[in-house]
Amino acid sequence: MSEKWDVIVVGGGNAAFCAALAARERGLRILMLERAPEDESGGNSRFTAGAFRIAYDGVDDLRRLMPDLTDEECAISDFGAYTRDQFFDDMFRVTRFRTNGDLCERLVTKSYENVLWLQSKGMRFQPIWGRQAYKIDGRFKFWGGLTVESWGGGPGLVEQYNAMAKKRGIELRHGCRALSLIYDGHAVKGVKVKHENNIYDIHGTCVVLACGGFESNPEWRTRYLGPGWELAKVRGTRFNTGDGLKMAIDIGASTCGNWSGGHAVGWDYNAPEFGDLSVGDNFQKHSYPWGIMVNATGKRFVDEGADFRNYTYARYGRVILNQPDQFAWQIFDKKIIPMLRDEYRIKRVTKVSASTLEELAGKLEGVDPKGFLDEMKQYNAAVRKDVAFNPNIKDGRCTVGLEINKSNWANTIEDGPFEAYQVTCGLTFTFGGLRIVPESGQVMDTDMIPIPGLYAAGELVGGLFYFNYPGGSGLTSGAVFGRTAGDGAGDAAKAKA
C-alpha cells in the first residue's frame, strides 16, 4: 500500500485536531492517525471537563466567545477579568519560575485568540457555572482564573472536533498506530503504521506528533517519575504510552522539561487502572480545600487550603502517592457536604458516612482510629473561628499552632453527619517532552537544529509545565501549540508543493 499526504497528524485529541484544522486552512490534504478505536478516540481530551484557561479583560471578551450568553445571565454573574499579567503570574508561580519564557509567552498571549479561532470554526463554549463559581447574595462569582469550558465537557469537545474535521474533509483513521518515523537522515517524510494487522508506510511532506505523553506506560512512569509510580491510576486514555516521544527520540530529537513530573490529582481509590468513559472525569475528588485529608496514621499531611484547587490539585496527587499505602481520606461534616462538587455524588465512589467522629474513625479503612481522633481534636481546636468562611476568595480562615497549618477555608469538622472519601493518585499527563521552536512547533534535534518535516504539539511538548500547572491550561496549550504546529507544518508543506 502506498499513500502520500501533505500533512500527517499523529493523534486524535485536542492538539491533534487543532493542528489538522490549521494545516487544512491552506487547502492541503490532511490525514489524522488515531491509535484508539472510534469508541475510545479523543485521547485525554475526552476525559477532561473541557475547561480552557484564557486571558480576558472582561465580560465583553467572554460574550464574543460565548454569544449565547444572555443579559440576564450576565447580570447575575461576576466574571471579573483574568489578564495576561495574572496568567503569567500563575504560570511562573506554580512552575516555580521554571516554565520556558518563550513557550509561556505564546501560551498566554495566544490563549484568547486561539479559543476564539475555534469558536469561529464551530466550537461552542459556556461558563463553568457549577465548578468555578459560587452563588453569594444572588450573584455567581467566578474565581481562580478559570471561566470557560467547551459545550458538553470533554466528550462534547471531541464530538465537536470530529464534526469540524469531517466538514472540512480531514481524514481520521481509527485503530491506526504509528510505529516509527520515515526519516532519511535529513528530513521526516512520513510514518510507518500498523492498521488492521497490516504494517505499511504512509508518506507525507510533514508530520505533526500530537499523541500525548507516557502516563499510560507503567515502565516509563517508574523509570522517569520514580519508584512507586507504577501504582498510580491513570485518569485518561490507556493509549498514551509514549509512542510519539520514542519515535522522535529514535531519530535524534532533543528532549526537555520536567521528565520526573506530571499532572496528578486525588482520584477515587477503587477507580480502574485507566480512565472509564462511562464515568469520565468524575473519579476526581476536588472539594478537599473545604475539608481535610488524613493518611493511614490518621494525620493531616498537606495544607489543603494553600490556594484555590485550580493551583494545587495537579500536584497533590503526587503527595497522596507518597503517603503510607498510597491513599488518603477526605473528611467533611454537614456544613460542607451540601457544597461538595458533583463528582462526590456518583454511584461508583469509595465513601463512608457516620453520625459521630468516633463512628467515622472505625470506618476509615486502613487508618489508625486513635491517631485520627487525636488529629481531629487538635485540628478543631486550632481553627480561627473569628474569621468568616468565604469559598470565593482566599479567606484567611486558618489554623494556628499545628505542625501543618491550613491557610484558608479551615472549617471545624465536628457537626455530624460526617462523610469521608478515599482517594489515591490519578495521573493525568506527564510534563517531560520534546524541544520545539515556539513560533512554528518544529521539533529540534540534540544539536538544537530544527528537524525538517517534524512538528509537535500538546502533552508531548516539554518545557512548559514543571511540578504543577494552573487548571485548564492543558487544553489551552494543546489548542495554541496545535494550531502553531499546524501552521508550521502547513506552511512547509505548501512551500514544497
C-alpha angles and dihedrals in degrees: 000000000000124000134171125196134171096228127011116198116199108208140041107225138088098298093043094052092048090051092049094047093049094049091046090060086077093060093252129148107256128193123189119200114204116186094200124078115255095264091056098036126126101067117229090333091079091056096051127094087238099246119159120195108215137168112243135164101216148312094310090064090050093049090055088054096040108033089171090073110114128215089245092055091049091049093058095042132080101201092167116185135285107202129199089251090056091048090050091048092051093047094050094041098051094042091048090243093298100112112117106260096219094048091045093049091053092047094051101038094045097040099096094035093055096047089048087051089055090049089053088056094053106277114142123213135188138185117272093244100163104043107028105039137054122200111238124170090353097307133098111229116198118215142182097041094277117115112138134066135171117263108267096015119249097337090048090049093055092043091054092047091052091052092048093050094046092049090055097047097252111154116226116192115197125205090025113132121197109223104179144344122261101233129168096194092268110047140014110246105176144312138277109231142187114219127165090347092307123115117206144142126262113197123212139165091233136011126208116199110209103147104120137249132294102270093121093056108086093190092054091043090056092043097051108019094039144245115332096030091104084070094060122105119238114233097201144023123354091218100073097097099141098267094143093047092050093048092052096043090050090063095045105272117165119244127210144161136052102334091169092052138076146161104273128168143179105282131181109280094228097042115128123265092264134023119291114218091206088064099028114180095345097102086076117099110203107159092088094113088072094050137024137265125221131187132216092289089056091247131127112244107181141036099258091189100047091119142334110307089250088073101039109033095078092059103035092074089069090049090053091048089056093056122098108287090001099269145102137189121228111215128204137166131209094280092065104028093087089054096054116122120255093259089072091064101057120115096240099065134126101231141148129191132199141172095224136029089242090056091045091052090061093050100051099101113222095010126119102242096207093048090050095050092047090050092050092051092052094043096050091049091052098054116112101230093180091074117079120239113240119169094193096065138032089267101189091232094146144155124255129213101011125129087240110025124201110234102200141010093023103170120176114248103216109103115091147253095070131193129197130189125199117223139177133181119302114190115211105178141333124251102214118091151124127327112242139181100254095216096052109017090236114154117240127218127228090273088058092249119134113251109233113241098012126107134164140199142169128022095352092064110099131209102048105086127039127178092336143006138214110257115262095019092105095068090041090052090050091051095045098045093035089059090042092053091044091052092047095047092041093052092048093048092046091051092051092046 
